[in-house]
């Protein structure tokens, strides 16, 4: 088991570029494979999750070339060009891969099986299986369809109107992909706006998608046309360095080429409400997505209350947001974040354990946490629980600790941020 020992920093300095956005990288492979023609992808994240998606589409007959400069060339075969895989499709640790592909494969003309690692096989799949079944999909899984492995027999689908009980881009995207193969219109309503990378990229590749306040709609039978895709830096990855620079005195850090999609930028709203100094410069657009450089300076943070529609816009960043709260003056309350219980691990429980080890007063709620800021974090030994975001959040906390923090099981960071540890060493001098 890999471990990392991290000590306090005297200030983070310099300029960095974080890896490409994980969500957009997944979709670039999926949609590039469904498009007619060749798609060149710049900035693709070569994390383990995204490579699982690449392997799955290669197994379905799509040629994907990895170029020396790091780009991908995807030779798409059109919406109906996928072939029946000869073996089980392994999604690794990627919830995005297995859930979006469930929608995509439900409308094919062949049989397929999706599985993943020990963590993914515990994650809930019913939230996708239920609406797909309403469209006519035939999917079987463990625990009455609640868990992978999933066996899918492709069938003709019918468009539906579905009111999702959770704001989930994975649920919405799975149904929109199934809707490409369905007869009629598929409409997904959600309680709060979830990330809209699927809608943006489908439009970029020529598909008409209707986005409205509360959901999205798509008509079946449309085609995708190949176009080059530029993947911006992942704001979820940038969040570790943003918060590290905010909480470590004497820091000034420039993070270049970060995706500023408004459905993903909730972490910036939260941190600025906590008095964080974050300036957006060189704002522009790339591949249908807004992009900017972020200049971050160390700041005295204040505790706040977080909940409501802001939560889905920052759901992946809450582990490291809890570190910001631990270093803020006063109390921070996080609510309406029950979704954290069913990520790669129970992130509420996992981060509470980390914070308590480091001397922070924290109370867990069913849907969040109450964190009292500490003047100084102490050292200790913490576990990532096999979750990449827990591991990296623990490293950020260590930068403000009075003694070293040992983080166990850190190989998981390769899931989304393969060069995290080297980049951390670079900026801390």
Buried (B, 14 or more C-beta within 10 A) or exposed (E): EBBBEBEBBEBBBBEBBBBBBBBBBBBBBBBBBBBBBBBBBBBBBBBBBBBBBBBBBBBBBBEBEEEEEEBBBBBBBBBEBBEEBEEEBBBBBBBBBBBBBBBBBBBBEEEBBBBBBEBBBBBBBBBBBBBBBBBBBEBEBBEEBBBBBBBBBBBEBBBBEBEBEBBBBBBBBBBBBBBBBBBBBBBBBBBBBBBBBBBBBBBBBBBEBEEEEEBBBBBBEBBBBBBEBBBBBBBBBBBBBBBBBBBBEEBBBBBBBBBBBEBBBBBBBBBEBBBBBBEBEEEEEBBBBBBBBBBBBBBBBBBBEBEEEBBBBBBBBBBBBBBBBBBBBEBBBBBBBBBBBBBBBBBBBBBBBBBBBBBBEBEBBEBBBBBBBBEEBEBBEBBBBBBBBBBBBBBBBBBBBEEEBBBBBBBBBBBBBBBBBEBBEEBBE
